[in-house]
Amino acid sequence: MVQIVLAEDQSMLNTALAALINLEDDFEVVATFADGQTAWQFIQAKQPDVAILDIEMPKMTGLDVAEQVFQHQLKTKVIILTTFAQTSYFKRAVAADISGYLLKDKPSDELMATIRKVMQGETVYDAELVKNMFTKTENPLSQREMEVLQAAASGQATKAVAAKLFLSDGTVRNYMSAIISKLGVHNRMEALNLARKNKWL
């Protein structure tokens, strides 16, 4: 029996996924979590066969958890299940040696097939993401610059972005100027549009 942990902060999706997976004779969902930190604590203590992780969760993201699993060399195989087709996320997941990366718009039977392939030692990446790795423009922004741009994506003023990232207004303005310069655009809106077009956000 393959023991599986689910970490997804949307409770309805968490429950639905667990029910679907438990319909399989050879799978058992042994725990579900709504945040990355408690999921990581369980994974570290129990080392289930597979951990299916969302990316954006409270306390620790799915990528944070995947990196901890990799650094501690645990036997748990990590599958990222997300709505985000961002090459930056995908690259970070690959660097953490994850076993699978799927988008949530895929049929449920594809997830079941991925779990079985992963348990057989295969690595399964979403074809769209692999294609994006080779066709999209390389992101020239640093991780911190991407954090500033991501925070600005909600349309918040510089002061609100600064408060969210624990930075000064001036520092945020400096980051934004660097972002605009690196991307060769004229303003924040053009920077956001370019980042979205290239699926960096």
N, C-alpha and C positions, 0 to 999 in steps of 0.2 A: 504493500500500500504506500503510495507516494504521499508524504505529509507536506501540506502546503499552508503557507501563511499569506494572508492578504493585508495590504495596507493601503487604504483609500479613504480620503476624508469626506467623501460624499456617502452618507450612511445607506441611502437607498441602493446605490450602485454596489457598495460593499456587500450588502445582503443578497442582492440579485446574483452577483458573481459567485458568492459562496454557495448559493443554492444550485446554480448551474454546474459548478465544479463537482459538488457532492453527488450529482446524478451519475457521474462516471464511476464505474465499479472499482477502478484502481486508484482513485484519488480521494483524499480526505483533507478538508480544510480544518486545521487544528486550532487556528486562532485568526481573528480579524482585528485590525487596529485602525484608528482614525487619525493617527499622527505618527511621524517617523521615529520619534524618540522611543516610545513604548514598543514599537515594532522592532527596533534595533535591540533593545534590552532583551526581548523574548528570543530573537534570532541568535543573539550571542549566547544565551543560556541554554537553549534547546536545540539549536542547529537543525531546523527542519530541512527536508530535501529541497524545497523550492520556496522562494519568497517572491510574490508578485507585488510590485510596488508602483504606486502613482508617483509622479515627480513632485508636484506642488502640494505639500502637506505641512501642517503646523510643526514647529519645534525642530524637525529635521526633514529635509526633502528626501525623496526616494533616491536621488543621486548621492546625497550624503550617506544614506544607509548603505548603498551599493559600495561606496568607497571604503566604508568601515569593514564590510564583509571581506572585501579584497585585501585590505591592509592586515586584517587579522587571520587571513588565509582559512576562513571557515569553509566547510564542505557545502554549505547552502548555495544553491544555484539561484541567481537573481534574474528575474524577468521584469523589465520596465514596461508598464502598460499606461499609456498617456495620450492626451489629446494634442500634445505639442510635437510638431514635426520640425523642430528647430535643430539645425546642424550643430549648434554649439552644445546643446544638451546631449545630442547623440554622440558627439566626439568625447564628451566627458564620461558618458556611460561606457563607451568602448574602452577608454583608458582605465576604467574600473573593472575591466574584464567581465562584464555582464554576459549572461548566457543568451538572453533574448531581449528584443526591443520591439514592441508592437504598438500600433495606434489603436485607440478605443473604437474607431469606426469599423474595425474588422469584424467579421462574423465570429460568434463564440466558438464554433468548431475549429477555427484557426488557432485560437488560444489553446484549446485542448491538444491539438496536434503539436503546437509549439512546446507545451509542457512535456509531452512524450519524447519529442526530438531532443530536448534539453537533457532529459534523464538518460538518454542514450549517448550523451556526450557531444551532441551537435550544438552549434551556435546559430541562432535564428534572428536575423535583422529584417525589419520592414523594408521591402524593396524600394519604396518611395524615398526613404531616408538614405539608403545607399546611393541612389541616383542623385539625390541632392548634394551628397558629399563631393561628387565629381562635376556637377553642373552649375552649382551656385557660386557666386563670387565669394572669395575668401573674406572673412570678417576681419577688418584691420583694428577693431577696437579692443582695448584691454577688458579684463573681467570687471574692473571697477567702473569703467566707462559704460559698459553694458548695463550694470546695475543702475547707474544714473539714468540712462536712456529708458530702461524698463520702468523705473519709477515715474519718469516723465510721461510715459505712454498713457497714463490715466488722465492727462490734461491738467494735472496739478501745477500750481505756481511754484516758482523756484524755492520759495520759503518752505512750502509743504514738502517738496522733494528733499530739501536739506534736513528737515526734521525727521523724516522717515529713515534717512540713511545716516543720521547722527553726524552730519557735516555742516559746515558754515555755508551761508548763502554764497559767499565769494568763491568757495571751493567748488560748489556745484556749478556756478557760472563758468569757472575755469574749465571744468570737465566738459561742459556743454560746448564751449568754444573749441576745445580740442576735438570733440566728436564731429562738429560741423566742418572743421578744417580737414580732418582725416577722410571724411566721406565726400568732400567736395561739393557740399550743398550750401544753401543760403540761410537756413533757419532750422529750428527744432522740428517743425512739422515735416519738412523735407527729409530730415534725418530719420524720423520715425517711419515715414513712408518707404524709404529705401531699405531700412532694416526689416520691415514687414515683408517687402517684396522679395528679399533674399532669405526670408525665414530665419533671421537671426533673433527675432522676437516672436 
